[in-house]
Amino acid sequence: MQVNRRAFLAGGAAAAAGLTMLPQSRAVDIPLPAQEAVLKLSSQLGVIPGGSLEEKLDKMQGWGFDGVEVGGDVIGNEQKYLDAIANTDMQYNAICWGSCNGDLVSDDAERRKRGVDKLKQALESAGKIKSTGVIYVPAFIPETNRTNQEIRQLLVETFPAIGEFAVSVGSRVLFEPLNRNEAFFLRQLADAASICRDINSPGVQMMGDFYHMYIEETSDLGAFLSAGSYLHHVHLASRIRVLPGQDERSFVDGFRGLKLIGYQDYCSFECGCKEGTDRHEEIPKSLEFLREQWAQA
C-alpha cells in the first residue's frame, strides 16, 4: 500500500483533532469519613528506656503517650500487664507477634496446625488485655518455599476460621506488609487490603508501617486510602528506622491519608534512636514533631 504525502498529513491532522476531543481528566472527589480521625500515639516497650515494665509505663505516661504496644511475652502473663497499666491513662493496643517461623504457610500440615494453635493463643491474650489485635507476618524471606500465589490462596482458605475465632475472643489478626528486603510476599498495603477483602472477616484486618512504606509505596496517602477501613494499626519510624523527626522523613502525606479514612486506632513507635542521642530527650521531641505533622496534614 502506497501513501502519498498529502494523505499522510491529512491523516495526521485528523488524528490530532481526535485527540483534542478526548474528555479532560478531573480531580476525584473523596467522600468525607464517617468520623473525624484521631492521633493516638503509642510505642513498643523496647523503644522506651527503663529497667522494668512499671518504669517504662511511668515514663510513657509522663511523656503523654496514649497507648502501649507489647510483644509475645504478654501471652500467659496478661494479669501482670493489666496490673501494671491499671493506674495509667494508657491502653494496650497491638501485640507484635511476628510470623511464627512461617508455620502457618508451611508445606507441612502439622506445622501449619501448630502455627494456627499458637496464633489462637496470641489472639486470646490480645482479647484479655483488650488490645487492637495481633500483628502477623505470613513469612520472612527464608521461612517458606511457597510462591506468592500459593501463600495467598492458603491465607484465603485458612483465615476465615481464624477470623471467626478472633472475633469470639474479642480480637483480630493484623496482616503486616513488609519491604522487599524482609519478605517477598505481602509488601504493599493494597495487597493486604485485597486479602482482607477476600477473607471477608472482621477478625482479619491489617496495618501499615511508615518504614516499609517508604521503600515499597509511591504515596503514603494513596497507600492508606487503599487500606481504608481494613487499617487498624500503624507503625512509626523514619526513613532510616529511627525516631520520627530524626531524619528528613515527612509524615504529613501519610497523616492526610489517615485523616481521609477517619482513622481511629493507634500509631506506634517501632524504631531505634539515632546513635549518640538520648532517648529521654529524643522521644518527647519526636512526639511533638508528630503532633505538628498531624496538624499540618
Backbone bond lengths (Angstrom), bond angles and torsions (degrees), N, CA, C in turn:
res aa  C-N    CA-C-N  psi(-1)  N-CA   C-N-CA  omega(-1)  CA-C   N-CA-C  phi
1 M - - - 1.470 - - 1.526 109.37 -
2 Q 1.361 115.56 130.30 1.443 120.84 179.39 1.521 109.99 -104.10
3 V 1.332 117.12 136.69 1.453 122.38 178.14 1.518 107.89 -124.06
4 N 1.382 116.43 120.18 1.463 117.70 179.62 1.517 110.55 -81.13
5 R 1.308 116.55 170.28 1.452 122.24 -173.52 1.521 111.07 -62.80
6 R 1.339 117.48 -39.39 1.461 121.19 -178.01 1.534 110.32 -63.42
7 A 1.323 115.75 -45.65 1.466 120.07 -179.15 1.527 110.73 -64.65
8 F 1.362 115.62 -38.62 1.458 119.51 179.84 1.525 111.16 -62.99
9 L 1.346 116.28 -45.41 1.455 120.74 179.89 1.523 111.65 -65.91
10 A 1.316 116.45 -38.70 1.461 119.79 179.43 1.522 110.53 -64.84
11 G 1.335 114.86 -42.10 1.467 118.66 178.21 1.515 111.65 -63.18
12 G 1.354 116.02 -39.71 1.460 119.69 178.84 1.512 111.77 -65.06
13 A 1.324 117.06 -39.52 1.464 120.44 179.11 1.516 110.74 -65.06
14 A 1.327 116.67 -39.25 1.463 120.10 179.51 1.519 110.91 -65.27
15 A 1.329 115.57 -41.13 1.470 119.37 178.67 1.512 110.54 -63.06
16 A 1.348 117.29 -42.13 1.461 120.82 179.64 1.515 110.74 -63.62
17 A 1.321 115.97 -40.26 1.460 119.21 178.63 1.516 110.69 -64.05
18 G 1.339 115.55 -37.41 1.463 119.27 178.40 1.506 111.93 -62.64
19 L 1.308 116.92 -38.22 1.458 120.54 -179.75 1.514 111.41 -63.45
20 T 1.343 115.71 -35.36 1.467 117.86 -178.94 1.514 111.59 -69.95
21 M 1.350 117.02 -16.36 1.460 120.46 -179.12 1.520 112.67 -85.76
22 L 1.364 118.03 -8.41 1.452 120.97 -179.01 1.523 110.36 -64.00
23 P 1.342 117.86 143.05 1.470 119.37 180.00 1.520 110.93 -65.54
24 Q 1.309 115.87 142.74 1.455 120.69 179.24 1.528 110.19 -76.54
25 S 1.344 115.01 142.63 1.456 118.76 177.89 1.521 109.75 -74.34
26 R 1.337 116.42 154.85 1.454 119.98 178.95 1.518 109.08 -140.23
27 A 1.298 115.71 161.76 1.457 120.68 -179.74 1.526 110.09 -64.41
28 V 1.326 115.46 145.04 1.461 120.93 177.95 1.529 109.02 -86.57
29 D 1.306 115.76 133.07 1.461 120.31 177.81 1.524 109.57 -82.54
30 I 1.328 116.86 121.29 1.459 121.62 178.08 1.521 108.13 -98.87
31 P 1.325 117.66 121.62 1.470 119.31 -177.71 1.521 111.70 -64.74
32 L 1.326 115.44 148.72 1.457 120.13 177.25 1.522 109.97 -67.51
33 P 1.338 117.71 144.30 1.469 119.99 179.38 1.528 111.03 -67.92
34 A 1.330 115.33 159.56 1.461 120.49 -179.35 1.521 111.64 -65.10
35 Q 1.325 116.77 -29.62 1.461 120.70 177.25 1.523 109.81 -141.26
36 E 1.320 115.77 152.38 1.459 120.85 -177.93 1.524 111.04 -69.48
37 A 1.317 116.18 136.57 1.460 121.30 -179.79 1.522 111.46 -66.10
38 V 1.324 115.30 154.27 1.464 121.42 177.65 1.523 109.20 -127.98
39 L 1.321 115.96 149.12 1.461 121.47 175.02 1.523 108.26 -102.70
40 K 1.332 115.91 108.95 1.458 121.94 177.24 1.527 107.63 -116.43
41 L 1.329 116.15 113.02 1.457 121.41 -172.57 1.518 111.71 -94.59
42 S 1.316 114.81 137.11 1.463 122.61 -175.48 1.530 108.54 -139.07
43 S 1.316 115.61 175.64 1.464 120.21 175.42 1.517 110.19 -154.71
44 Q 1.316 115.03 147.72 1.456 119.42 165.92 1.521 108.31 -66.48
45 L 1.311 116.29 145.61 1.465 120.37 -176.97 1.525 112.21 -63.17
46 G 1.322 117.11 -30.00 1.456 120.18 -178.44 1.517 114.03 -65.44
47 V 1.322 117.39 -20.44 1.466 121.30 178.85 1.530 110.77 -77.39
48 I 1.331 116.36 -25.35 1.465 122.09 -171.14 1.535 110.72 -89.76
49 P 1.335 118.35 130.00 1.470 119.83 176.71 1.526 111.04 -70.15
50 G 1.321 114.95 149.90 1.468 119.45 178.47 1.509 111.24 146.80
51 G 1.331 115.90 151.57 1.456 120.95 -176.14 1.513 114.62 -93.08
52 S 1.331 118.30 -6.60 1.463 120.95 -178.79 1.521 109.22 -148.54
53 L 1.318 115.22 163.83 1.453 120.42 177.36 1.527 110.37 -58.18
54 E 1.309 116.12 -45.20 1.461 120.66 -178.23 1.530 111.98 -62.38
55 E 1.333 116.64 -41.14 1.464 120.20 179.48 1.525 111.09 -65.00
56 K 1.327 116.71 -42.02 1.459 120.60 178.97 1.531 110.85 -62.99
57 L 1.330 116.20 -45.98 1.466 120.05 -179.45 1.526 111.24 -63.72
58 D 1.329 116.35 -37.09 1.464 119.81 178.76 1.527 110.72 -63.14
59 K 1.328 116.99 -41.81 1.463 120.48 178.61 1.526 110.59 -66.99
60 M 1.311 116.96 -41.61 1.460 120.62 -179.98 1.528 110.97 -62.49
61 Q 1.323 115.88 -41.52 1.464 120.02 177.71 1.525 110.45 -61.53
62 G 1.319 116.18 -44.36 1.464 120.23 -179.83 1.513 113.66 -65.16
63 W 1.329 117.08 -31.87 1.468 121.28 -178.99 1.524 112.37 -83.24
64 G 1.316 117.78 -10.11 1.464 120.39 175.84 1.509 115.92 94.81
65 F 1.318 118.28 22.62 1.458 120.53 174.51 1.527 110.20 -68.45
66 D 1.322 115.06 152.37 1.462 121.38 176.86 1.528 112.44 -99.19
67 G 1.335 116.66 -25.90 1.453 119.62 -174.85 1.510 112.83 -149.29
68 V 1.342 114.25 172.87 1.461 122.14 -176.52 1.525 108.61 -135.57
69 E 1.327 116.78 127.86 1.460 122.19 174.25 1.527 108.91 -99.08
70 V 1.317 116.55 131.65 1.467 121.18 -174.88 1.524 110.81 -113.69
71 G 1.330 115.38 168.34 1.450 122.01 177.95 1.516 111.81 -101.26
72 G 1.332 115.49 -174.41 1.453 120.87 -176.73 1.515 114.69 -66.43
73 D 1.355 117.46 -14.21 1.462 119.01 -179.42 1.522 112.50 -70.92
74 V 1.329 117.83 -6.11 1.471 119.61 175.78 1.527 111.28 -71.82
75 I 1.334 116.38 -22.25 1.465 120.94 -177.68 1.527 109.68 -66.22
76 G 1.314 115.77 119.71 1.458 121.45 -176.16 1.515 113.57 89.45
77 N 1.341 116.88 -9.90 1.470 121.80 179.91 1.533 111.18 -122.34
78 E 1.305 116.07 31.02 1.462 120.34 -173.30 1.527 112.50 -60.14
79 Q 1.330 117.22 -41.72 1.463 119.38 -176.01 1.523 111.39 -66.14
80 K 1.311 116.00 -37.04 1.469 120.24 176.24 1.528 110.10 -57.81
81 Y 1.329 116.65 -45.63 1.457 120.86 -178.88 1.528 111.57 -69.55
82 L 1.322 116.93 -39.16 1.463 120.32 178.12 1.531 111.57 -64.30
83 D 1.329 116.26 -41.17 1.472 119.86 178.55 1.525 110.86 -63.73
84 A 1.341 116.36 -39.22 1.468 120.54 -175.95 1.523 112.26 -67.58
85 I 1.337 116.91 -34.16 1.467 119.58 -175.25 1.523 112.66 -94.19
86 A 1.315 117.07 -5.78 1.469 121.55 -172.64 1.521 113.24 -59.71
87 N 1.317 117.79 -34.47 1.466 121.14 -176.42 1.528 113.09 -95.03
88 T 1.335 117.08 18.90 1.461 121.73 177.46 1.528 109.38 -116.29
89 D 1.312 115.95 172.79 1.467 121.42 175.56 1.533 111.52 -95.14
90 M 1.327 116.86 6.81 1.458 121.10 -175.19 1.524 111.47 -94.70
91 Q 1.344 114.60 166.35 1.458 122.01 176.56 1.519 109.12 -132.36
92 Y 1.329 116.33 151.65 1.457 119.81 172.22 1.526 108.54 -74.97
93 N 1.335 116.34 141.12 1.459 118.02 177.60 1.524 112.53 -112.54
94 A 1.308 119.36 -78.45 1.465 119.87 -176.85 1.521 111.77 -110.51
95 I 1.328 115.12 153.09 1.463 122.13 167.85 1.523 107.00 -101.03
96 C 1.333 117.07 118.77 1.464 121.58 179.11 1.532 107.87 -82.87
97 W 1.320 116.01 98.06 1.470 121.67 -169.11 1.522 113.22 -99.34
98 G 1.321 117.71 -39.06 1.461 120.00 176.86 1.514 113.67 97.28
99 S 1.339 116.00 -148.19 1.466 121.89 -171.78 1.523 114.06 -108.19
100 C 1.319 117.29 -8.19 1.480 121.18 -173.86 1.536 109.72 54.03
101 N 1.330 115.00 42.38 1.475 122.38 178.14 1.529 113.07 60.51
102 G 1.317 116.56 24.59 1.459 119.66 -179.27 1.505 114.47 75.44
103 D 1.328 117.47 14.20 1.469 120.83 -173.94 1.524 112.97 -59.82
104 L 1.338 117.47 -38.66 1.462 119.29 -174.31 1.524 113.49 -71.38
105 V 1.338 117.78 -14.26 1.466 120.77 176.63 1.530 110.92 -118.75
106 S 1.316 116.68 22.44 1.461 122.08 -179.55 1.533 111.36 -72.03
107 D 1.347 116.22 158.38 1.461 121.44 172.14 1.523 111.27 -72.58
108 D 1.319 116.37 -20.29 1.462 122.68 -175.83 1.533 109.96 -89.22
109 A 1.328 116.92 119.14 1.464 121.64 -176.96 1.525 111.97 -61.95
110 E 1.338 117.06 -36.35 1.467 119.89 179.33 1.519 111.22 -67.32
111 R 1.332 116.58 -39.98 1.473 119.63 175.83 1.522 110.96 -62.08
112 R 1.324 116.28 -41.76 1.460 119.40 179.27 1.528 110.60 -62.05
113 K 1.322 116.76 -42.22 1.467 120.11 179.81 1.526 110.59 -63.13
114 R 1.337 116.92 -43.02 1.469 119.95 178.13 1.525 110.70 -62.82
115 G 1.325 116.03 -40.04 1.457 120.07 178.63 1.521 112.22 -62.73
116 V 1.325 116.95 -42.73 1.462 121.13 178.24 1.526 110.09 -62.46
117 D 1.332 116.41 -42.90 1.471 120.00 179.82 1.529 111.24 -62.02
118 K 1.330 116.50 -41.47 1.466 120.08 179.59 1.530 111.25 -67.53
119 L 1.331 116.67 -39.21 1.468 119.71 177.88 1.529 110.17 -64.44
120 K 1.302 116.93 -38.60 1.467 119.72 178.03 1.533 110.98 -63.92
121 Q 1.328 117.24 -37.57 1.466 120.39 175.59 1.528 110.40 -60.70
122 A 1.335 115.78 -43.79 1.457 119.91 179.20 1.531 110.88 -64.43
123 L 1.320 117.38 -39.01 1.463 121.51 178.57 1.527 111.20 -64.99
124 E 1.315 116.81 -39.81 1.469 120.34 176.64 1.528 110.24 -61.92
125 S 1.318 115.74 -42.80 1.465 120.38 179.09 1.527 110.06 -63.65
126 A 1.317 116.83 -42.48 1.466 121.12 179.31 1.526 110.61 -60.87
127 G 1.322 116.56 -39.53 1.449 119.79 177.62 1.518 112.58 -64.80
128 K 1.323 116.15 -39.00 1.465 120.65 -178.57 1.528 112.17 -65.33
129 I 1.336 117.15 -37.20 1.471 119.08 -179.21 1.532 111.39 -94.33
130 K 1.352 115.65 6.39 1.475 122.26 177.33 1.524 112.10 57.82
131 S 1.326 115.60 45.65 1.460 120.77 -178.66 1.522 111.19 -87.45
132 T 1.316 115.75 170.52 1.459 122.54 179.46 1.521 111.74 -66.60
133 G 1.320 116.84 -33.26 1.459 120.36 -177.88 1.509 111.37 157.95
134 V 1.332 115.12 -172.40 1.461 123.07 -177.67 1.521 108.79 -113.46
135 I 1.328 116.03 118.61 1.468 121.05 179.82 1.522 109.24 -74.42
136 Y 1.342 115.05 125.49 1.463 120.90 -175.33 1.526 110.50 -128.98
137 V 1.333 115.69 129.19 1.464 123.91 173.67 1.530 107.14 -108.66
138 P 1.330 119.82 121.82 1.471 119.44 -178.35 1.526 113.83 -56.31
139 A 1.330 117.48 -44.01 1.466 119.56 178.88 1.522 110.13 -170.20
140 F 1.330 115.23 138.05 1.458 120.12 167.99 1.533 108.03 -80.69
141 I 1.323 117.47 169.53 1.466 122.20 -170.04 1.538 113.83 -51.02
142 P 1.332 121.64 -48.48 1.471 118.34 -173.98 1.532 114.94 -85.59
143 E 1.330 118.19 5.45 1.464 119.09 -167.06 1.526 115.52 -93.98
144 T 1.317 118.62 -6.76 1.460 120.04 178.82 1.521 110.26 -153.48
145 N 1.334 115.36 150.61 1.462 121.44 175.14 1.525 111.60 -102.60
146 R 1.314 117.18 1.61 1.458 120.40 -178.73 1.533 111.24 -69.91
147 T 1.314 115.83 153.58 1.458 121.17 176.83 1.537 109.79 -79.73
148 N 1.323 115.77 166.43 1.466 120.14 176.21 1.525 111.39 -55.34
149 Q 1.339 115.53 -44.93 1.459 119.62 -177.76 1.531 111.37 -64.07
150 E 1.330 116.32 -39.31 1.466 119.80 -179.83 1.527 111.29 -67.58
151 I 1.334 116.61 -41.54 1.467 119.84 179.64 1.524 109.92 -64.14
152 R 1.316 116.22 -45.07 1.464 119.25 -178.47 1.525 111.05 -60.76
153 Q 1.325 115.93 -45.77 1.459 119.72 -179.72 1.523 111.38 -61.38
154 L 1.327 116.08 -40.44 1.464 120.33 179.69 1.529 110.81 -64.31
155 L 1.326 117.17 -41.27 1.464 120.17 178.19 1.521 111.27 -63.35
156 V 1.328 116.51 -43.90 1.463 120.53 -178.17 1.528 110.77 -65.74
157 E 1.324 116.93 -31.72 1.470 120.40 179.01 1.525 112.41 -80.30
158 T 1.337 116.86 -34.75 1.460 121.34 -171.71 1.522 113.78 -88.46
159 F 1.328 116.92 -36.60 1.464 119.20 -165.82 1.527 116.54 -83.10
160 P 1.334 121.37 -14.83 1.470 116.88 172.18 1.534 112.40 -58.05
161 A 1.307 117.62 -41.41 1.471 120.83 178.62 1.524 111.04 -68.85
162 I 1.335 116.73 -39.21 1.467 120.21 177.46 1.520 109.94 -65.42
163 G 1.327 116.54 -39.91 1.459 120.52 177.40 1.514 111.84 -62.13
164 E 1.327 117.06 -40.88 1.461 120.96 177.61 1.529 110.65 -61.77
165 F 1.333 116.06 -41.49 1.462 120.08 177.22 1.522 110.32 -64.45
166 A 1.338 116.94 -42.97 1.461 121.10 -179.14 1.532 110.50 -58.01
167 V 1.312 116.80 -44.87 1.464 120.65 179.47 1.529 110.56 -62.50
168 S 1.332 116.41 -38.50 1.472 120.38 -177.65 1.529 112.56 -65.38
169 V 1.342 117.54 -24.38 1.464 120.69 179.59 1.533 111.52 -106.62
170 G 1.326 116.53 10.25 1.456 120.78 175.80 1.512 114.92 75.67
171 S 1.336 116.93 37.75 1.460 119.12 -178.09 1.520 110.08 -143.61
172 R 1.320 116.53 -168.14 1.465 121.96 176.93 1.524 109.73 -158.82
173 V 1.323 116.25 156.70 1.460 123.37 169.92 1.525 107.93 -86.09
174 L 1.342 116.80 141.95 1.459 121.97 177.01 1.528 108.84 -121.82
175 F 1.323 117.70 102.81 1.462 121.22 175.28 1.525 109.49 -64.93
176 E 1.339 116.53 134.11 1.462 120.40 177.58 1.524 111.37 -116.47
177 P 1.329 118.75 114.82 1.469 120.87 170.67 1.531 110.60 -71.16
178 L 1.320 116.19 138.80 1.465 122.27 178.22 1.529 109.52 -115.32
179 N 1.330 116.70 179.86 1.462 119.30 177.59 1.529 110.77 -93.87
180 R 1.306 116.00 167.86 1.467 123.27 -172.72 1.522 114.01 -61.85
181 N 1.320 117.69 -20.31 1.458 120.48 178.27 1.530 112.80 -80.43
182 E 1.328 116.52 -11.58 1.465 120.77 -178.06 1.524 113.27 -116.72
183 A 1.324 116.74 -27.43 1.465 120.22 -178.42 1.512 109.84 -150.75
184 F 1.338 117.16 143.46 1.466 119.26 175.06 1.519 110.60 -94.08
185 F 1.328 117.78 -17.81 1.458 121.69 178.53 1.522 110.21 -109.01
186 L 1.319 116.26 138.90 1.463 125.05 176.36 1.536 111.49 65.05
187 R 1.339 114.98 83.55 1.458 120.12 -176.37 1.525 112.97 -120.68
188 Q 1.302 118.63 -12.37 1.464 120.66 -179.46 1.523 110.61 -126.31
189 L 1.335 114.59 149.83 1.459 119.65 -176.95 1.528 111.94 -63.93
190 A 1.330 117.36 -34.73 1.465 119.75 179.01 1.530 111.36 -62.26
191 D 1.344 116.67 -35.71 1.463 120.27 178.11 1.529 110.62 -66.24
192 A 1.324 116.25 -43.78 1.461 119.70 178.50 1.525 110.73 -62.40
193 A 1.331 116.38 -40.44 1.468 120.11 179.91 1.525 110.89 -64.34
194 S 1.328 117.45 -37.41 1.467 119.75 -179.50 1.530 111.03 -68.33
195 I 1.333 116.63 -34.41 1.469 119.71 176.39 1.524 110.15 -68.59
196 C 1.332 116.44 -43.14 1.465 120.03 176.62 1.522 110.88 -59.50
197 R 1.326 116.30 -40.58 1.464 120.71 178.92 1.520 110.75 -61.15
198 D 1.335 117.25 -43.91 1.463 120.47 -177.37 1.529 112.14 -72.62
199 I 1.331 117.05 -31.83 1.471 120.18 176.51 1.530 109.64 -72.86
200 N 1.330 115.71 -37.32 1.464 122.31 172.00 1.531 112.55 57.89
201 S 1.331 115.65 55.97 1.463 120.65 179.05 1.518 109.64 -138.91
202 P 1.336 118.68 133.56 1.470 119.92 174.29 1.523 112.53 -64.37
203 G 1.323 116.87 -13.63 1.455 121.17 178.42 1.515 113.97 -89.36
204 V 1.334 117.39 0.34 1.468 121.53 177.84 1.526 107.79 -130.36
205 Q 1.319 116.24 106.10 1.453 123.21 -176.96 1.533 108.97 -129.02
206 M 1.332 119.34 -153.40 1.465 119.88 -172.60 1.525 110.97 -155.41
207 M 1.335 115.08 174.66 1.455 122.72 177.80 1.526 109.30 -141.56
208 G 1.325 116.16 172.63 1.452 121.99 174.85 1.517 109.87 -133.54
209 D 1.315 117.05 155.69 1.461 123.00 -177.97 1.531 108.33 -133.39
210 F 1.327 116.46 118.90 1.466 120.85 -176.55 1.530 112.51 -58.16
211 Y 1.323 118.23 -32.18 1.467 120.35 179.83 1.532 110.41 -66.63
212 H 1.322 117.02 -51.42 1.462 120.95 179.51 1.531 110.61 -65.64
213 M 1.322 116.27 -37.06 1.464 120.34 -179.19 1.522 111.44 -63.78
214 Y 1.329 118.54 -34.58 1.462 121.14 179.08 1.531 110.73 -59.37
215 I 1.318 116.47 -32.88 1.457 121.80 -177.80 1.529 111.52 -84.69
216 E 1.323 117.24 -38.56 1.460 121.50 -168.51 1.524 115.68 -102.68
217 E 1.316 118.70 -24.87 1.459 120.86 -173.15 1.531 111.34 -103.37
218 T 1.321 117.04 147.30 1.459 120.92 175.22 1.530 111.46 -85.72
219 S 1.332 117.09 -18.87 1.460 121.40 -179.13 1.521 109.30 -151.11
220 D 1.334 116.91 122.84 1.462 120.20 175.13 1.524 110.61 -61.61
221 L 1.330 115.60 -44.14 1.466 120.40 179.92 1.531 110.20 -59.79
222 G 1.326 116.09 -48.71 1.456 120.25 -179.37 1.518 112.60 -61.76
223 A 1.325 116.02 -38.07 1.464 119.79 179.97 1.528 111.07 -63.73
224 F 1.327 116.88 -44.28 1.460 119.41 179.97 1.529 111.39 -69.48
225 L 1.337 117.62 -34.21 1.462 119.08 174.53 1.532 110.39 -63.38
226 S 1.331 116.82 -37.46 1.468 120.87 177.86 1.528 111.16 -64.29
227 A 1.320 115.71 -36.89 1.469 120.03 -179.81 1.523 111.27 -71.00
228 G 1.324 116.37 -40.87 1.459 121.29 175.94 1.520 113.96 55.26
229 S 1.311 115.42 -134.73 1.468 121.28 -174.39 1.527 113.06 -72.38
230 Y 1.337 117.49 -9.73 1.470 119.71 177.71 1.530 111.87 -77.58
231 L 1.322 117.88 -14.42 1.472 121.96 -174.17 1.530 110.47 -80.33
232 H 1.350 115.96 123.77 1.463 119.68 -178.81 1.533 113.72 -135.46
233 H 1.309 118.08 12.30 1.465 120.55 174.15 1.521 107.71 -166.14
234 V 1.346 116.34 149.61 1.464 121.92 178.83 1.525 108.56 -138.15
235 H 1.337 115.99 134.27 1.458 121.71 172.88 1.527 109.68 -97.44
236 L 1.323 114.64 139.11 1.462 122.43 -179.16 1.522 110.40 -108.87
237 A 1.321 115.89 127.59 1.467 122.04 173.44 1.514 107.86 -162.94
238 S 1.315 116.31 153.24 1.464 120.20 -179.32 1.527 110.18 -80.89
239 R 1.308 115.78 -175.54 1.468 120.98 -179.85 1.524 112.25 -58.12
240 I 1.334 117.10 -38.11 1.467 120.90 -179.35 1.533 111.16 -101.60
241 R 1.303 116.20 18.05 1.468 125.02 174.79 1.525 113.40 65.19
242 V 1.318 115.54 37.90 1.463 121.01 169.15 1.527 107.41 -112.18
243 L 1.331 116.79 -175.00 1.455 120.83 -176.89 1.530 112.02 -58.61
244 P 1.331 117.68 138.36 1.457 119.70 173.90 1.524 111.60 -52.65
245 G 1.330 115.42 133.76 1.453 120.92 -177.00 1.512 113.64 97.97
246 Q 1.344 117.26 -10.64 1.463 119.77 -179.94 1.526 112.94 -90.88
247 D 1.316 118.08 -1.27 1.456 122.18 167.83 1.523 107.94 -145.23
248 E 1.325 118.01 -165.11 1.464 121.44 -170.16 1.530 113.26 -82.95
249 R 1.306 119.18 -1.60 1.472 122.28 -175.62 1.526 111.74 -60.34
250 S 1.329 115.90 125.78 1.463 121.42 176.96 1.522 109.62 -96.50
251 F 1.312 115.91 146.30 1.463 122.22 178.29 1.528 111.46 -113.55
252 V 1.326 116.86 2.65 1.462 120.60 -174.16 1.528 111.40 -63.44
253 D 1.336 117.11 -47.09 1.467 120.82 -178.55 1.529 110.95 -60.02
254 G 1.330 116.34 -44.89 1.455 120.12 178.79 1.515 112.29 -65.46
255 F 1.309 116.76 -41.43 1.466 120.26 179.03 1.533 110.89 -64.75
256 R 1.338 117.25 -33.25 1.466 119.22 174.36 1.530 109.93 -61.31
257 G 1.323 116.09 -41.38 1.456 119.99 177.50 1.513 111.91 -61.69
258 L 1.328 116.61 -43.11 1.471 120.34 178.28 1.525 110.85 -62.78
259 K 1.315 116.42 -38.63 1.468 119.20 178.15 1.521 111.22 -65.98
260 L 1.339 116.88 -38.15 1.462 120.35 -178.11 1.523 112.65 -67.89
261 I 1.339 117.53 -27.58 1.470 119.23 178.60 1.529 111.78 -96.86
262 G 1.324 116.78 3.62 1.460 119.63 178.19 1.522 113.02 65.66
263 Y 1.335 116.46 40.82 1.470 122.20 -174.57 1.534 111.78 -59.22
264 Q 1.340 116.15 133.27 1.464 121.71 -174.66 1.530 114.08 -117.51
265 D 1.325 117.82 -7.37 1.468 120.03 -172.98 1.533 111.49 -99.04
266 Y 1.332 117.09 -161.59 1.460 121.68 -168.61 1.531 113.28 -95.61
267 C 1.316 115.23 151.83 1.465 124.57 168.77 1.526 106.31 -114.56
268 S 1.327 116.51 119.91 1.460 120.91 -166.22 1.527 112.49 -125.25
269 F 1.339 116.10 135.18 1.464 120.65 175.25 1.531 110.99 -61.90
270 E 1.326 116.15 124.60 1.463 122.35 163.64 1.519 105.56 -133.18
271 C 1.316 116.32 88.22 1.464 120.32 -170.86 1.520 110.09 -167.12
272 G 1.323 114.44 172.97 1.446 120.55 172.63 1.518 110.53 -98.48
273 C 1.317 115.42 -165.16 1.460 122.13 177.33 1.528 106.69 -128.45
274 K 1.301 116.77 136.82 1.459 121.00 -175.56 1.521 110.72 -53.48
275 E 1.313 115.34 134.95 1.461 121.57 -176.89 1.527 111.28 -57.98
276 G 1.325 114.75 136.37 1.454 119.79 178.80 1.513 114.24 87.07
277 T 1.350 117.18 3.09 1.469 120.50 178.86 1.524 109.70 -112.83
278 D 1.314 116.42 160.38 1.456 123.70 -175.91 1.533 109.58 -99.92
279 R 1.322 116.81 120.98 1.457 121.02 -179.01 1.530 111.91 -59.36
280 H 1.323 117.12 -34.01 1.462 119.82 179.91 1.529 111.84 -62.10
281 E 1.322 116.14 -28.55 1.456 120.96 177.77 1.534 111.67 -91.78
282 E 1.331 115.60 -39.38 1.463 120.38 -171.12 1.524 113.44 -77.71
283 I 1.320 118.41 -33.88 1.464 119.64 -178.91 1.535 111.68 -64.89
284 P 1.334 119.74 -48.53 1.474 118.07 175.64 1.529 112.83 -59.92
285 K 1.341 117.58 -37.42 1.465 120.90 177.78 1.524 110.69 -63.38
286 S 1.329 116.65 -39.15 1.459 120.76 -179.90 1.528 111.11 -67.09
287 L 1.323 116.78 -39.75 1.467 120.16 177.23 1.530 110.84 -61.07
288 E 1.311 116.69 -42.93 1.457 120.78 179.14 1.526 110.78 -66.02
289 F 1.329 116.60 -40.85 1.464 121.58 176.85 1.530 110.67 -57.71
290 L 1.328 117.12 -45.51 1.464 121.10 -178.44 1.529 111.50 -65.70
291 R 1.318 116.88 -38.45 1.473 119.30 178.10 1.537 110.56 -65.54
292 E 1.325 116.54 -35.88 1.465 120.68 177.43 1.551 109.69 -67.84
293 Q 1.332 117.42 -40.80 1.456 121.21 178.85 1.536 110.48 -64.43
294 W 1.312 116.08 -38.94 1.474 120.93 178.24 1.533 109.75 -62.89
295 A 1.309 116.12 -42.17 1.465 120.65 179.91 1.533 111.37 -64.05
296 Q 1.323 116.65 -33.07 1.459 120.99 -179.60 1.526 112.39 -77.40
297 A 1.320 117.02 -21.46 1.476 121.56 -172.94 1.530 111.71 -71.39
